[in-house]
């Protein structure tokens, strides 16, 4: 986007189509992964293992169960709340509040992305 106006920057982010929202779904890599891959952050995917750094569940490690582009949030295994009737519901977390500990490298395209950076 060309403008510098904060209100227009916010509007662009809130009204962005899903293929552009994918860019917002990045999280920092752990120190070990950063040294290994020579990259500072990576796009979150289902199957990645993350550590929650902020909020009530800080310190919890779990696998990413769901990536919600519409709301720009993720769901992590082991991070949940309880309703008044006792049922457990997953809690959504913003990607900026987690650190990627282990990447899901089942996809060949994703491996190519990191290999390209390492050269």
N, C-alpha and C positions, 0 to 999 in steps of 0.2 A: 504494500500500500504506500502511496506517495505522501499522504498528509502526515503532519506532526501532531495534529490536534488530538489530545487524549480521548475526547468524547467520540471522535470518529474511529480511533484505534479500537476502543472498546466495542463500538457498534459493529465494526468489521469482524471482530472476534466472536461476538454473540450471534451474528447472523451468517457466519461462514458455512458453506456447504460441507458435507461430511468428508469429502476428499481433501479439503484444506484443514479440517479439524484434526486429521491424522497427525499433522505436524505438531500440534499442541500436546500430543500424548507421549512426550519424551520424559525420561527420568534419568537422573545421574547414575553413573556406574560406581560400584564400590572401588576402593583404592586398588585392590588386587586386579580387578577386571580392567581398570583404567590403564594400569601399567602393561597388562598383557595385550590389550587390543589397540592401545594408542588412540583411544577415543574417550571423550569426557561423558557423553550421554548416549542413550539409545532409545529407540521407539519401543514402547511397551507392547507386549504380545501375550496372548493367553499361553500359559505354560512357563513363563518366566518366574523365577523365584525372587521375591523382593523382601526388603526389611522396612517396616514402617518406622519413620523417624520422628513424626510429630503426632500430637493428639493423645487420646486416652489409651490407644493401642501401641504406643511407641515401644520399639524393641521387639515387636512380634514379627516373626518371619513366616512367610507362606507363599504359596503358588498363586499366580494371577488366574482367577477363575473366569473373569469377564472383563471386557474392555468396552465401555459405553461411550461412543463418539458423540452422541447427541448431548449427553450431559458432561462430557469431558471427565469422566471418573472411571475408576477400576474397582473390582471386588477381589479381595484377597482371602484365601482359605484361612480360617482361624480368626478372622476379624468379623465379629458380628455383635448385634444387640439383641436384647430380649424384649418382646412386647409384653403388655400387661397380662395377657392370658398365658404367658410362658413360652410362646413359640419363638424360635430363633430366626432372625432375619439377617442376611448379610449387610454389612455396612459399606457404603461407598467411600472411596478415598480419592483425593486429587493426586495426580501423578507427581506433583512437585513435593509431596510429603513422603515419598518412598525412595529407597536406593536399590538399584538392581544388584542382586548378589550372584545370581546365576542366570545365564541366558538360555532360552530354548532354541537350540540350533538344528532342529529337525528339518527346517526349510533350507534348501540349497541356495536360494536367492539371498537369504539373510546371511549365510556364510560368505557369499561372494562380496557382500557389502563390507563386512569386516576384513576380509582378505585384501580387498582393494585398498583399504585404509592402512593396513599394515605394511604395504610395499614401500 
